[in-house]
């Protein structure tokens, strides 16, 4: 089985701290591990796709997609489509990264991984599937972008 190609495209005007090119490189790094982390909650489609396209958009754009396809007019972090499209709100990534104290691009990469796991049979609508998916995405994120160890302050 060959891996799909993956590429991130910037559709948001402002993306401070997030580079579509850099994010694509990191997504390529983690793609094989995502394919290897098959879930059992829903059918796994990732290994059958030729390509995955990640669209980096603002909150207004993702809210419009959210309303059109899920009847919810609010912005969200990531939406995944079975045909291999992942839509990510960079504004949400930037806000959450500031709250968590890590780079915005790392948060966006977490959303990419989350979308890839959805394409590979993971679901987060109920427990224990949600917990399994979240543990898996955190493990995969740490593989390609580990956080520095906190300094021991005595």
Rosetta constraint file for C-alpha pairs under 8 A:
AtomPair CA 1 CA 47 HARMONIC 7.00 0.50
AtomPair CA 2 CA 47 HARMONIC 7.35 0.50
AtomPair CA 3 CA 31 HARMONIC 7.59 0.50
AtomPair CA 3 CA 32 HARMONIC 6.90 0.50
AtomPair CA 3 CA 35 HARMONIC 7.83 0.50
AtomPair CA 3 CA 47 HARMONIC 6.44 0.50
AtomPair CA 3 CA 49 HARMONIC 7.96 0.50
AtomPair CA 3 CA 50 HARMONIC 7.44 0.50
AtomPair CA 4 CA 46 HARMONIC 7.59 0.50
AtomPair CA 4 CA 47 HARMONIC 7.05 0.50
AtomPair CA 4 CA 48 HARMONIC 7.77 0.50
AtomPair CA 4 CA 49 HARMONIC 5.68 0.50
AtomPair CA 4 CA 50 HARMONIC 4.49 0.50
AtomPair CA 4 CA 51 HARMONIC 4.57 0.50
AtomPair CA 4 CA 52 HARMONIC 6.58 0.50
AtomPair CA 5 CA 28 HARMONIC 7.78 0.50
AtomPair CA 5 CA 50 HARMONIC 6.37 0.50
AtomPair CA 5 CA 51 HARMONIC 4.50 0.50
AtomPair CA 5 CA 52 HARMONIC 6.10 0.50
AtomPair CA 6 CA 24 HARMONIC 6.86 0.50
AtomPair CA 6 CA 27 HARMONIC 7.10 0.50
AtomPair CA 6 CA 28 HARMONIC 6.48 0.50
AtomPair CA 6 CA 51 HARMONIC 5.69 0.50
AtomPair CA 6 CA 52 HARMONIC 4.66 0.50
AtomPair CA 6 CA 53 HARMONIC 5.82 0.50
AtomPair CA 6 CA 54 HARMONIC 7.47 0.50
AtomPair CA 7 CA 24 HARMONIC 5.22 0.50
AtomPair CA 7 CA 27 HARMONIC 7.91 0.50
AtomPair CA 7 CA 52 HARMONIC 6.67 0.50
AtomPair CA 7 CA 53 HARMONIC 5.35 0.50
AtomPair CA 7 CA 54 HARMONIC 6.07 0.50
AtomPair CA 8 CA 20 HARMONIC 5.31 0.50
AtomPair CA 8 CA 21 HARMONIC 6.92 0.50
AtomPair CA 8 CA 23 HARMONIC 6.75 0.50
AtomPair CA 8 CA 24 HARMONIC 5.27 0.50
AtomPair CA 8 CA 53 HARMONIC 6.09 0.50
AtomPair CA 8 CA 54 HARMONIC 4.47 0.50
AtomPair CA 8 CA 55 HARMONIC 5.94 0.50
AtomPair CA 8 CA 56 HARMONIC 7.01 0.50
AtomPair CA 9 CA 20 HARMONIC 5.82 0.50
AtomPair CA 9 CA 53 HARMONIC 7.56 0.50
AtomPair CA 9 CA 54 HARMONIC 6.11 0.50
AtomPair CA 9 CA 55 HARMONIC 5.08 0.50
AtomPair CA 9 CA 56 HARMONIC 5.94 0.50
AtomPair CA 10 CA 20 HARMONIC 5.92 0.50
AtomPair CA 10 CA 55 HARMONIC 6.25 0.50
AtomPair CA 10 CA 56 HARMONIC 4.86 0.50
AtomPair CA 10 CA 57 HARMONIC 6.75 0.50
AtomPair CA 11 CA 55 HARMONIC 6.57 0.50
AtomPair CA 11 CA 56 HARMONIC 5.48 0.50
AtomPair CA 11 CA 57 HARMONIC 5.03 0.50
AtomPair CA 11 CA 58 HARMONIC 7.69 0.50
AtomPair CA 12 CA 56 HARMONIC 6.24 0.50
AtomPair CA 12 CA 57 HARMONIC 4.55 0.50
AtomPair CA 12 CA 58 HARMONIC 5.27 0.50
AtomPair CA 12 CA 90 HARMONIC 7.52 0.50
AtomPair CA 13 CA 58 HARMONIC 7.89 0.50
AtomPair CA 15 CA 19 HARMONIC 7.37 0.50
AtomPair CA 15 CA 90 HARMONIC 6.43 0.50
AtomPair CA 15 CA 91 HARMONIC 7.62 0.50
AtomPair CA 16 CA 94 HARMONIC 7.89 0.50
AtomPair CA 16 CA 104 HARMONIC 7.89 0.50
AtomPair CA 17 CA 94 HARMONIC 7.96 0.50
AtomPair CA 17 CA 103 HARMONIC 6.97 0.50
AtomPair CA 17 CA 104 HARMONIC 5.66 0.50
AtomPair CA 17 CA 105 HARMONIC 6.06 0.50
AtomPair CA 18 CA 22 HARMONIC 7.84 0.50
AtomPair CA 18 CA 23 HARMONIC 7.37 0.50
AtomPair CA 18 CA 90 HARMONIC 7.84 0.50
AtomPair CA 18 CA 104 HARMONIC 6.19 0.50
AtomPair CA 18 CA 105 HARMONIC 4.70 0.50
AtomPair CA 18 CA 108 HARMONIC 7.71 0.50
AtomPair CA 19 CA 23 HARMONIC 5.99 0.50
AtomPair CA 19 CA 105 HARMONIC 7.24 0.50
AtomPair CA 20 CA 24 HARMONIC 6.04 0.50
AtomPair CA 20 CA 56 HARMONIC 7.77 0.50
AtomPair CA 21 CA 25 HARMONIC 6.42 0.50
AtomPair CA 22 CA 26 HARMONIC 6.41 0.50
AtomPair CA 23 CA 27 HARMONIC 6.04 0.50
AtomPair CA 23 CA 105 HARMONIC 6.91 0.50
AtomPair CA 23 CA 108 HARMONIC 7.82 0.50
AtomPair CA 23 CA 109 HARMONIC 6.55 0.50
AtomPair CA 24 CA 28 HARMONIC 6.13 0.50
AtomPair CA 25 CA 29 HARMONIC 6.39 0.50
AtomPair CA 26 CA 30 HARMONIC 6.47 0.50
AtomPair CA 26 CA 109 HARMONIC 7.44 0.50
AtomPair CA 26 CA 144 HARMONIC 6.93 0.50
AtomPair CA 27 CA 31 HARMONIC 5.89 0.50
AtomPair CA 27 CA 109 HARMONIC 6.98 0.50
AtomPair CA 27 CA 112 HARMONIC 7.09 0.50
AtomPair CA 27 CA 113 HARMONIC 7.59 0.50
AtomPair CA 28 CA 32 HARMONIC 7.77 0.50
AtomPair CA 29 CA 144 HARMONIC 6.96 0.50
AtomPair CA 30 CA 34 HARMONIC 6.27 0.50
AtomPair CA 30 CA 113 HARMONIC 7.78 0.50
AtomPair CA 30 CA 140 HARMONIC 6.93 0.50
AtomPair CA 30 CA 141 HARMONIC 7.83 0.50
AtomPair CA 30 CA 143 HARMONIC 7.81 0.50
AtomPair CA 30 CA 144 HARMONIC 6.54 0.50
AtomPair CA 31 CA 35 HARMONIC 6.29 0.50
AtomPair CA 31 CA 116 HARMONIC 7.78 0.50
AtomPair CA 32 CA 36 HARMONIC 6.21 0.50
AtomPair CA 33 CA 37 HARMONIC 6.20 0.50
AtomPair CA 33 CA 140 HARMONIC 7.03 0.50
AtomPair CA 34 CA 38 HARMONIC 7.34 0.50
AtomPair CA 34 CA 113 HARMONIC 7.18 0.50
AtomPair CA 34 CA 116 HARMONIC 6.48 0.50
AtomPair CA 34 CA 117 HARMONIC 6.26 0.50
AtomPair CA 34 CA 120 HARMONIC 7.41 0.50
AtomPair CA 34 CA 140 HARMONIC 7.37 0.50
AtomPair CA 35 CA 46 HARMONIC 6.53 0.50
AtomPair CA 35 CA 47 HARMONIC 6.29 0.50
AtomPair CA 35 CA 117 HARMONIC 7.91 0.50
AtomPair CA 35 CA 120 HARMONIC 6.47 0.50
AtomPair CA 37 CA 117 HARMONIC 7.54 0.50
AtomPair CA 37 CA 120 HARMONIC 7.47 0.50
AtomPair CA 37 CA 136 HARMONIC 7.52 0.50
AtomPair CA 38 CA 44 HARMONIC 6.81 0.50
AtomPair CA 38 CA 117 HARMONIC 7.52 0.50
AtomPair CA 38 CA 120 HARMONIC 5.41 0.50
AtomPair CA 38 CA 121 HARMONIC 5.88 0.50
AtomPair CA 38 CA 122 HARMONIC 7.20 0.50
AtomPair CA 39 CA 44 HARMONIC 6.97 0.50
AtomPair CA 39 CA 117 HARMONIC 7.43 0.50
AtomPair CA 39 CA 120 HARMONIC 6.06 0.50
AtomPair CA 39 CA 121 HARMONIC 4.15 0.50
AtomPair CA 39 CA 122 HARMONIC 4.45 0.50
AtomPair CA 39 CA 123 HARMONIC 7.79 0.50
AtomPair CA 39 CA 133 HARMONIC 7.89 0.50
AtomPair CA 40 CA 44 HARMONIC 7.72 0.50
AtomPair CA 40 CA 121 HARMONIC 5.44 0.50
AtomPair CA 40 CA 122 HARMONIC 6.34 0.50
AtomPair CA 41 CA 121 HARMONIC 5.67 0.50
AtomPair CA 41 CA 122 HARMONIC 5.42 0.50
AtomPair CA 41 CA 123 HARMONIC 5.63 0.50
AtomPair CA 41 CA 129 HARMONIC 6.62 0.50
AtomPair CA 42 CA 121 HARMONIC 4.60 0.50
AtomPair CA 42 CA 122 HARMONIC 6.21 0.50
AtomPair CA 42 CA 123 HARMONIC 6.63 0.50
AtomPair CA 43 CA 120 HARMONIC 7.19 0.50
AtomPair CA 43 CA 121 HARMONIC 4.98 0.50
AtomPair CA 44 CA 118 HARMONIC 7.96 0.50
AtomPair CA 44 CA 119 HARMONIC 5.92 0.50
AtomPair CA 44 CA 120 HARMONIC 4.07 0.50
AtomPair CA 44 CA 121 HARMONIC 3.99 0.50
AtomPair CA 44 CA 122 HARMONIC 7.73 0.50
AtomPair CA 45 CA 49 HARMONIC 6.59 0.50
AtomPair CA 45 CA 82 HARMONIC 7.22 0.50
AtomPair CA 45 CA 119 HARMONIC 5.36 0.50
AtomPair CA 45 CA 120 HARMONIC 5.50 0.50
AtomPair CA 45 CA 121 HARMONIC 7.07 0.50
AtomPair CA 46 CA 84 HARMONIC 7.60 0.50
AtomPair CA 46 CA 116 HARMONIC 7.07 0.50
AtomPair CA 46 CA 119 HARMONIC 5.00 0.50
AtomPair CA 46 CA 120 HARMONIC 4.93 0.50
AtomPair CA 47 CA 120 HARMONIC 7.39 0.50
AtomPair CA 49 CA 83 HARMONIC 7.60 0.50
AtomPair CA 49 CA 84 HARMONIC 6.80 0.50
AtomPair CA 51 CA 84 HARMONIC 6.57 0.50
AtomPair CA 52 CA 84 HARMONIC 4.61 0.50
AtomPair CA 52 CA 85 HARMONIC 5.72 0.50
AtomPair CA 52 CA 86 HARMONIC 7.42 0.50
AtomPair CA 53 CA 84 HARMONIC 6.31 0.50
AtomPair CA 53 CA 85 HARMONIC 4.88 0.50
AtomPair CA 53 CA 86 HARMONIC 6.21 0.50
AtomPair CA 54 CA 85 HARMONIC 5.89 0.50
AtomPair CA 54 CA 86 HARMONIC 4.68 0.50
AtomPair CA 54 CA 87 HARMONIC 5.78 0.50
AtomPair CA 54 CA 88 HARMONIC 7.21 0.50
AtomPair CA 54 CA 112 HARMONIC 7.42 0.50
AtomPair CA 55 CA 85 HARMONIC 7.49 0.50
AtomPair CA 55 CA 86 HARMONIC 6.23 0.50
AtomPair CA 55 CA 87 HARMONIC 4.79 0.50
AtomPair CA 55 CA 88 HARMONIC 6.12 0.50
AtomPair CA 56 CA 87 HARMONIC 6.18 0.50
AtomPair CA 56 CA 88 HARMONIC 5.03 0.50
AtomPair CA 56 CA 89 HARMONIC 6.07 0.50
AtomPair CA 56 CA 90 HARMONIC 6.08 0.50
AtomPair CA 57 CA 61 HARMONIC 6.02 0.50
AtomPair CA 57 CA 62 HARMONIC 6.51 0.50
AtomPair CA 57 CA 87 HARMONIC 7.04 0.50
AtomPair CA 57 CA 88 HARMONIC 6.01 0.50
AtomPair CA 57 CA 89 HARMONIC 5.07 0.50
AtomPair CA 57 CA 90 HARMONIC 5.97 0.50
AtomPair CA 57 CA 91 HARMONIC 7.95 0.50
AtomPair CA 58 CA 62 HARMONIC 6.44 0.50
AtomPair CA 58 CA 89 HARMONIC 5.14 0.50
AtomPair CA 58 CA 90 HARMONIC 5.74 0.50
AtomPair CA 58 CA 91 HARMONIC 5.63 0.50
AtomPair CA 59 CA 63 HARMONIC 5.95 0.50
AtomPair CA 59 CA 75 HARMONIC 5.35 0.50
AtomPair CA 59 CA 76 HARMONIC 7.46 0.50
AtomPair CA 59 CA 89 HARMONIC 5.58 0.50
AtomPair CA 59 CA 90 HARMONIC 7.46 0.50
AtomPair CA 59 CA 91 HARMONIC 5.97 0.50
AtomPair CA 59 CA 92 HARMONIC 6.93 0.50
AtomPair CA 60 CA 64 HARMONIC 6.32 0.50
AtomPair CA 60 CA 75 HARMONIC 6.81 0.50
AtomPair CA 61 CA 65 HARMONIC 6.43 0.50
AtomPair CA 62 CA 66 HARMONIC 5.93 0.50
AtomPair CA 62 CA 75 HARMONIC 5.67 0.50
AtomPair CA 62 CA 76 HARMONIC 6.71 0.50
AtomPair CA 62 CA 79 HARMONIC 7.98 0.50
AtomPair CA 62 CA 87 HARMONIC 7.07 0.50
AtomPair CA 62 CA 88 HARMONIC 7.20 0.50
AtomPair CA 62 CA 89 HARMONIC 6.17 0.50
AtomPair CA 63 CA 67 HARMONIC 6.07 0.50
AtomPair CA 63 CA 72 HARMONIC 7.64 0.50
AtomPair CA 63 CA 73 HARMONIC 5.36 0.50
AtomPair CA 63 CA 74 HARMONIC 4.99 0.50
AtomPair CA 63 CA 75 HARMONIC 4.08 0.50
AtomPair CA 63 CA 76 HARMONIC 6.78 0.50
AtomPair CA 64 CA 68 HARMONIC 6.10 0.50
AtomPair CA 64 CA 73 HARMONIC 6.44 0.50
AtomPair CA 64 CA 75 HARMONIC 7.90 0.50
AtomPair CA 65 CA 69 HARMONIC 6.05 0.50
AtomPair CA 65 CA 70 HARMONIC 7.87 0.50
AtomPair CA 66 CA 70 HARMONIC 5.30 0.50
AtomPair CA 66 CA 71 HARMONIC 6.56 0.50
AtomPair CA 66 CA 72 HARMONIC 5.55 0.50
AtomPair CA 66 CA 73 HARMONIC 6.00 0.50
AtomPair CA 66 CA 74 HARMONIC 6.89 0.50
AtomPair CA 66 CA 75 HARMONIC 6.94 0.50
AtomPair CA 66 CA 76 HARMONIC 7.43 0.50
AtomPair CA 66 CA 79 HARMONIC 7.53 0.50
AtomPair CA 67 CA 71 HARMONIC 4.30 0.50
AtomPair CA 67 CA 72 HARMONIC 4.35 0.50
AtomPair CA 67 CA 73 HARMONIC 4.31 0.50
AtomPair CA 67 CA 74 HARMONIC 7.21 0.50
AtomPair CA 68 CA 72 HARMONIC 7.73 0.50
AtomPair CA 75 CA 89 HARMONIC 7.80 0.50
AtomPair CA 76 CA 89 HARMONIC 6.94 0.50
AtomPair CA 76 CA 92 HARMONIC 7.23 0.50
AtomPair CA 77 CA 88 HARMONIC 5.83 0.50
AtomPair CA 77 CA 89 HARMONIC 5.28 0.50
AtomPair CA 77 CA 90 HARMONIC 7.96 0.50
AtomPair CA 77 CA 92 HARMONIC 5.74 0.50
AtomPair CA 77 CA 93 HARMONIC 6.89 0.50
AtomPair CA 77 CA 111 HARMONIC 7.09 0.50
AtomPair CA 78 CA 86 HARMONIC 6.94 0.50
AtomPair CA 78 CA 87 HARMONIC 5.56 0.50
AtomPair CA 78 CA 88 HARMONIC 4.54 0.50
AtomPair CA 78 CA 89 HARMONIC 6.44 0.50
AtomPair CA 78 CA 111 HARMONIC 6.01 0.50
AtomPair CA 78 CA 112 HARMONIC 7.93 0.50
AtomPair CA 78 CA 114 HARMONIC 7.92 0.50
AtomPair CA 78 CA 115 HARMONIC 7.00 0.50
AtomPair CA 79 CA 86 HARMONIC 5.79 0.50
AtomPair CA 79 CA 87 HARMONIC 5.15 0.50
AtomPair CA 79 CA 88 HARMONIC 6.67 0.50
AtomPair CA 79 CA 115 HARMONIC 7.07 0.50
AtomPair CA 80 CA 84 HARMONIC 7.38 0.50
AtomPair CA 80 CA 85 HARMONIC 5.98 0.50
AtomPair CA 80 CA 86 HARMONIC 4.51 0.50
AtomPair CA 80 CA 87 HARMONIC 6.41 0.50
AtomPair CA 80 CA 115 HARMONIC 5.41 0.50
AtomPair CA 80 CA 118 HARMONIC 6.98 0.50
AtomPair CA 80 CA 119 HARMONIC 7.46 0.50
AtomPair CA 81 CA 85 HARMONIC 5.18 0.50
AtomPair CA 81 CA 86 HARMONIC 6.26 0.50
AtomPair CA 81 CA 119 HARMONIC 7.87 0.50
AtomPair CA 82 CA 119 HARMONIC 6.37 0.50
AtomPair CA 84 CA 119 HARMONIC 7.29 0.50
AtomPair CA 86 CA 112 HARMONIC 7.17 0.50
AtomPair CA 86 CA 115 HARMONIC 6.01 0.50
AtomPair CA 88 CA 108 HARMONIC 7.27 0.50
AtomPair CA 88 CA 111 HARMONIC 6.80 0.50
AtomPair CA 88 CA 112 HARMONIC 7.62 0.50
AtomPair CA 89 CA 93 HARMONIC 6.32 0.50
AtomPair CA 90 CA 94 HARMONIC 6.03 0.50
AtomPair CA 90 CA 108 HARMONIC 6.85 0.50
AtomPair CA 91 CA 95 HARMONIC 6.25 0.50
AtomPair CA 92 CA 96 HARMONIC 6.05 0.50
AtomPair CA 93 CA 97 HARMONIC 5.90 0.50
AtomPair CA 93 CA 104 HARMONIC 5.77 0.50
AtomPair CA 93 CA 105 HARMONIC 7.62 0.50
AtomPair CA 93 CA 107 HARMONIC 5.43 0.50
AtomPair CA 93 CA 108 HARMONIC 5.50 0.50
AtomPair CA 94 CA 98 HARMONIC 6.24 0.50
AtomPair CA 94 CA 103 HARMONIC 7.95 0.50
AtomPair CA 94 CA 104 HARMONIC 4.81 0.50
AtomPair CA 94 CA 105 HARMONIC 7.95 0.50
AtomPair CA 94 CA 107 HARMONIC 7.47 0.50
AtomPair CA 95 CA 99 HARMONIC 6.39 0.50
AtomPair CA 95 CA 104 HARMONIC 7.96 0.50
AtomPair CA 96 CA 100 HARMONIC 6.07 0.50
AtomPair CA 96 CA 104 HARMONIC 7.79 0.50
AtomPair CA 96 CA 107 HARMONIC 7.24 0.50
AtomPair CA 97 CA 101 HARMONIC 5.74 0.50
AtomPair CA 97 CA 102 HARMONIC 5.22 0.50
AtomPair CA 97 CA 103 HARMONIC 5.83 0.50
AtomPair CA 97 CA 104 HARMONIC 5.01 0.50
AtomPair CA 97 CA 106 HARMONIC 7.75 0.50
AtomPair CA 97 CA 107 HARMONIC 5.77 0.50
AtomPair CA 98 CA 102 HARMONIC 6.54 0.50
AtomPair CA 98 CA 103 HARMONIC 7.54 0.50
AtomPair CA 98 CA 104 HARMONIC 7.37 0.50
AtomPair CA 102 CA 106 HARMONIC 7.00 0.50
AtomPair CA 102 CA 107 HARMONIC 7.55 0.50
AtomPair CA 102 CA 147 HARMONIC 7.98 0.50
AtomPair CA 103 CA 107 HARMONIC 6.72 0.50
AtomPair CA 104 CA 108 HARMONIC 6.27 0.50
AtomPair CA 105 CA 109 HARMONIC 6.10 0.50
AtomPair CA 106 CA 110 HARMONIC 6.28 0.50
AtomPair CA 106 CA 145 HARMONIC 7.07 0.50
AtomPair CA 107 CA 111 HARMONIC 6.53 0.50
AtomPair CA 108 CA 112 HARMONIC 6.37 0.50
AtomPair CA 109 CA 113 HARMONIC 6.19 0.50
AtomPair CA 109 CA 141 HARMONIC 7.41 0.50
AtomPair CA 110 CA 114 HARMONIC 6.08 0.50
AtomPair CA 110 CA 137 HARMONIC 6.97 0.50
AtomPair CA 110 CA 138 HARMONIC 7.63 0.50
AtomPair CA 110 CA 141 HARMONIC 6.22 0.50
AtomPair CA 111 CA 115 HARMONIC 6.16 0.50
AtomPair CA 112 CA 116 HARMONIC 6.19 0.50
AtomPair CA 113 CA 117 HARMONIC 6.10 0.50
AtomPair CA 113 CA 137 HARMONIC 6.14 0.50
AtomPair CA 113 CA 140 HARMONIC 7.58 0.50
AtomPair CA 113 CA 141 HARMONIC 7.32 0.50
AtomPair CA 114 CA 118 HARMONIC 6.35 0.50
AtomPair CA 114 CA 133 HARMONIC 7.94 0.50
AtomPair CA 114 CA 137 HARMONIC 6.16 0.50
AtomPair CA 115 CA 119 HARMONIC 6.40 0.50
AtomPair CA 116 CA 120 HARMONIC 6.25 0.50
AtomPair CA 117 CA 121 HARMONIC 6.49 0.50
AtomPair CA 117 CA 122 HARMONIC 5.39 0.50
AtomPair CA 117 CA 123 HARMONIC 7.99 0.50
AtomPair CA 117 CA 133 HARMONIC 7.37 0.50
AtomPair CA 117 CA 137 HARMONIC 7.52 0.50
AtomPair CA 118 CA 122 HARMONIC 4.75 0.50
AtomPair CA 118 CA 123 HARMONIC 5.95 0.50
AtomPair CA 122 CA 129 HARMONIC 7.06 0.50
AtomPair CA 122 CA 133 HARMONIC 6.02 0.50
AtomPair CA 123 CA 129 HARMONIC 5.94 0.50
AtomPair CA 123 CA 130 HARMONIC 6.25 0.50
AtomPair CA 123 CA 133 HARMONIC 6.79 0.50
AtomPair CA 124 CA 129 HARMONIC 5.80 0.50
AtomPair CA 124 CA 130 HARMONIC 3.89 0.50
AtomPair CA 124 CA 131 HARMONIC 7.60 0.50
AtomPair CA 124 CA 133 HARMONIC 6.59 0.50
AtomPair CA 125 CA 129 HARMONIC 7.43 0.50
AtomPair CA 125 CA 130 HARMONIC 6.33 0.50
AtomPair CA 126 CA 130 HARMONIC 5.69 0.50
AtomPair CA 127 CA 131 HARMONIC 6.32 0.50
AtomPair CA 128 CA 132 HARMONIC 6.33 0.50
AtomPair CA 129 CA 133 HARMONIC 6.09 0.50
AtomPair CA 130 CA 134 HARMONIC 6.14 0.50
AtomPair CA 131 CA 135 HARMONIC 6.10 0.50
AtomPair CA 132 CA 136 HARMONIC 6.08 0.50
AtomPair CA 133 CA 137 HARMONIC 6.12 0.50
AtomPair CA 134 CA 138 HARMONIC 6.16 0.50
AtomPair CA 135 CA 139 HARMONIC 6.18 0.50
AtomPair CA 136 CA 140 HARMONIC 6.18 0.50
AtomPair CA 137 CA 141 HARMONIC 6.00 0.50
AtomPair CA 138 CA 142 HARMONIC 6.14 0.50
AtomPair CA 139 CA 143 HARMONIC 6.41 0.50
AtomPair CA 140 CA 144 HARMONIC 6.87 0.50
AtomPair CA 141 CA 145 HARMONIC 5.75 0.50
AtomPair CA 141 CA 146 HARMONIC 7.05 0.50
AtomPair CA 142 CA 146 HARMONIC 4.23 0.50
AtomPair CA 142 CA 147 HARMONIC 7.09 0.50
